[in-house]
Amino acid sequence: MRRSEFLRAVDAEFGPRGAALVADLVMSAVGNRTAAQAMEDGVPPRDVWLALCAEMDVPDARRHGAGRREPKRA
């Protein structure tokens, strides 16, 4: 997962409150840091996404493949 995919996934899953969650929610799974801090410190966006999903009780079915764009049609 790339950072851009992470941001799309956050927006799709959490809507307007997503930015606040990324900036303010401290998660033990990423070393008691926010998502933004964790990624700044080099934690892969995929790990941060999964930690955020676990913290917010996002169902497993919506965790995998999130943030990916639809393939371009020829």
Buried (B, 14 or more C-beta within 10 A) or exposed (E): BEEEBBBBBBBEBBEEEBBEBBEEBEBEBBEEBBBBBBBEEEBBBBBBBBBBBBBEEBEEEEBEEBBEEEEEEE
